[in-house]
Amino acid sequence: MTEAEGRDSYDPPGRDADLLPEEGVKELADRLTEYMTRIELADIPEVVEQVLDDFLIQCGGIPDDLDDPDAFERIVNNQLAVTLAFQLGRLAGRSPHLVERFTEEALEKWGTFHLDKDTEVTIEDFDRLAERVLPKLRRWRYYLGRE
């Protein structure tokens, strides 16, 4: 049995704490985003957009000071982030084979590194945010309690 055959349907490639280097993450994100915009980026019903905005509010994505000169730009950027995440979920639901193929190709091209169990974040780690900081923050929040 190959590694891919041994995965269940909820275990996409790269899920076993194997991560892409930062350059690979950017390339995969760009590739998926490019494909999403070819399919449909502006056809979300307004009610679903309201739900996405509510998620944004719930997670603290709206600045406390709406009079701040940067508030509008931050809100719009955060709306774009949740909209792209929603679209990625739609793409993964509609075409999981495509998302898996792009992911497998990125893993083959860029190689992987394993996220160790160490949860410490150092100042140097901030130079490689997508590799060394954000995965650890996500692990702190969502996975450490389950391990």
Beta strands, then each sheet from edge to edge (+ up, - down):
strand 1: 18-19
strand 2: 113-114
sheet 1: 1+ 2-
end
